[in-house]
Amino acid sequence: MDLETENRIASVLLREAAELRRQAEKDGVRAYLEKPNVRHRPNSRFLTTTVLGVKQSNSAVETNEMGKARELENERLKRKSREESSRSSSQMKRSSSFSKRSLDVAPLMMRERSLINHHRTKDCTWMMMMKV
């Protein structure tokens, strides 16, 4: 800040202080407690940069939150996929051991006999028992 600007600001402050002192002699302490009614023009450049900075900060936070949410969703889907594959493999083991046992048993009565159908899917083979 140059010397002329500093002197101008100092003179304005001295005038305001002198006026406030005169007002305090009339009204007492209340003169210092009251706020001035003067409304100065807002600094539009400051407000614009502040608003833009807040918008930029908010968008960065939102982007980070979306990335974290996407990572959590991917982890959840991977976990679900692993659980389904382990569940299907355990079902496969159970169904194959059941079918071996059922084939080893003596022939059943005609109305209770079952047919075993093998169905192939993308991941594994499924066996279905159908009553005849």
C-alpha positions in Angstrom: 0.0 0.0 0.0 1.4 3.4 -0.9 1.8 6.3 1.6 -1.1 8.4 0.2 -3.6 5.5 0.7 -2.3 4.9 4.2 -2.7 8.6 5.1 -6.3 8.6 3.6 -7.3 5.5 5.7 -5.7 7.0 8.8 -7.6 10.3 8.4 -10.9 8.4 7.9 -10.3 6.4 11.0 -9.3 9.5 13.0 -12.5 11.3 11.9 -14.7 8.3 12.9 -13.0 8.1 16.3 -13.5 11.8 17.0 -17.2 11.5 16.0 -17.6 8.5 18.2 -15.9 10.3 21.1 -18.3 13.3 20.7 -21.3 10.8 20.6 -20.0 9.1 23.7 -19.9 12.4 25.6 -23.7 12.8 24.8 -24.9 9.2 25.1 -22.3 7.5 27.3 -21.2 4.0 26.8 -24.1 3.2 24.4 -22.4 5.1 21.7 -19.6 2.5 21.5 -22.1 -0.4 21.6 -24.3 0.7 18.7 -23.3 -0.4 15.3 -23.1 2.3 12.5 -26.0 2.4 10.0 -23.6 3.0 7.1 -23.8 0.2 4.5 -20.7 0.1 2.3 -20.7 -1.5 -1.1 -19.7 -5.1 -0.9 -16.4 -6.2 -2.5 -17.8 -8.1 -5.5 -14.4 -9.5 -6.6 -13.8 -11.0 -3.1 -17.3 -12.4 -3.0 -17.0 -13.9 -6.5 -13.6 -15.6 -5.7 -15.0 -16.9 -2.4 -18.0 -18.4 -4.1 -16.0 -20.0 -6.8 -13.5 -21.4 -4.3 -16.3 -22.9 -2.3 -17.8 -24.4 -5.4 -14.5 -25.9 -6.4 -13.9 -27.3 -3.0 -17.4 -28.8 -2.9 -17.0 -30.4 -6.3 -13.7 -31.9 -5.2 -15.3 -33.4 -2.0 -18.2 -34.7 -4.1 -15.8 -36.4 -6.6 -13.9 -38.0 -3.7 -17.2 -39.2 -2.1 -18.3 -40.7 -5.4 -15.0 -42.5 -5.9 -15.2 -44.0 -2.4 -18.8 -45.0 -3.0 -17.8 -46.6 -6.3 -15.0 -48.5 -4.6 -17.3 -49.8 -1.9 -19.8 -50.9 -4.5 -17.1 -52.8 -6.4 -15.9 -54.5 -3.2 -19.5 -55.4 -2.3 -20.1 -56.9 -5.8 -16.8 -58.9 -5.6 -17.6 -60.2 -2.2 -21.1 -61.2 -3.4 -19.6 -62.9 -6.4 -17.2 -64.8 -4.3 -19.9 -65.9 -1.9 -22.1 -67.1 -4.7 -19.3 -69.1 -6.3 -18.3 -70.7 -3.0 -22.0 -71.4 -2.3 -22.5 -73.0 -5.8 -19.3 -75.1 -5.4 -20.5 -76.4 -2.0 -23.9 -77.1 -3.4 -22.2 -78.9 -6.3 -20.2 -81.1 -3.8 -23.4 -81.9 -1.8 -25.5 -82.7 -4.9 -22.7 -84.9 -6.4 -22.2 -86.9 -3.2 -26.0 -87.2 -2.9 -26.4 -88.5 -6.4 -23.6 -91.1 -5.9 -25.2 -92.3 -2.7 -28.6 -92.5 -4.3 -27.2 -94.5 -7.3 -25.5 -97.0 -4.9 -28.8 -97.7 -3.1 -30.9 -100.7 -4.2 -33.5 -99.9 -7.0 -36.5 -97.9 -5.7 -40.1 -98.6 -6.3 -41.3 -97.6 -9.7 -43.3 -94.5 -8.6 -40.5 -93.1 -6.5 -37.7 -93.6 -9.0 -35.9 -90.3 -10.0 -34.2 -89.2 -13.1 -31.1 -87.1 -12.8 -30.8 -84.3 -15.3 -27.5 -82.5 -15.8 -27.7 -78.9 -16.7 -24.6 -76.9 -17.7 -24.4 -73.2 -16.9 -21.6 -70.8 -17.4 -19.9 -71.6 -14.1 -20.8 -75.2 -13.1 -23.0 -78.2 -13.7 -26.3 -78.5 -11.9 -28.2 -81.7 -11.2 -31.9 -81.8 -10.9 -33.9 -84.7 -9.5 -37.2 -85.3 -11.2 -39.9 -87.7 -10.0 -41.1 -90.1 -12.7 
